[in-house]
């Protein structure tokens, strides 16, 4: 062994600069008893905090994360809010032993600083390049696709396309398989595009040939989609949506019902570090109030609390219809299987035994929450459009009005109806009518804010909830959608046509409750129809 290196267990102190502070923290904790002073606990908390920062700087991310958890777990004790118990000491001892083992792992590069872009909530316009020699078709595609939230740039030759690629990598490239005046094969052209744009750059080919040989050549050239001419813009947009849409999921919202601040912070910190959003409820009586405030994907609940038991609280939650499907996972030191099953029969969905490892907690919660979200989506959304269905959007309106009332805020509600839709079905057929409905749904999703709620009210009617928007603001937003939708060309065997819609807008607190908001929006929609259609009307109350 080298004279400059000392081995403790399996960890080399020279190779692991975080081991010494880990050992110092471990020794300090081992010497504590239930009579430890607040100052001593605060000193240990400061050590844990410093260790977390130092480990992050040196690339020991797991050490930094676990030290951070220990830091927040010690906070209630250091502030005198929780009492020092033998159970708590044993839990921390296990984590400190884990810190020693993690100190032996090879460090990784420090996390880069992430700066959130200004306006991150705004919907991003996706850049798409189109290689099409026929100028008329290129202009038509550019004009029509732009209505769906894409920023289009066109090129007439491969060299022009490559020059645009060199400026900035787009989200997708659409290219005609008949390359103008090019000696390169389709595969060679596609290879040059991907050399500049990256191997994962989506390529969509336009062609007049739909035979299997042509499709095979395109597939071998690396085509991600194959669209026949004359181009159906809706089909092309469908393919672009599939290939470019970022599958960004909202984080799970977990409500933690736990009377112990220490335990609650512990569970909350672990789940937050796994990318989840948590709300802690220390007073079980407040649980319905918290659930009213924000939708929960799962409730993590202690079995034994002062005031009421977990099973009693689960029974109360299940009595509220809109909370009946939220998974409830009990936490307890109870190890008898019969008692666990009894608890689950009274409203619980799963049972986790304390103490529980972070990995087990994260996996158990994530699996249950994901399943619940999928089932809830199937129950709440419209099959054709993927938007909220009639029942869901009405329930959401009641929830948002109640939230605005509690906060002293405002919201607007818009009713939208496609003009002369019966004529569309009668003239062009129901499949084309369905496509028109899907087109409006997509435009609404592209043009509205992420905070807005969109639903299909029924047939050709849609409903939109715009939180924190007064009636004039909401009407202006909906009117922009109306203009975009009216410029989109619809195709059928009977010819090319366009559609329009009428809309009515009402707001809270101008209307006192959700029922009145919906009623006044419907009246305003009728007024827009009566005024000649293709317009947006704002409710005027007497």
Order of alpha helices (4+ residues) and beta strands (2+ residues): beta-beta-alpha-alpha-alpha-alpha-beta-alpha-beta-alpha-beta-alpha-beta-alpha-beta-alpha-beta-alpha-beta-alpha-beta-alpha-beta-alpha-beta-alpha-alpha-beta-alpha-alpha-beta-beta-alpha-beta-beta-beta-alpha-beta
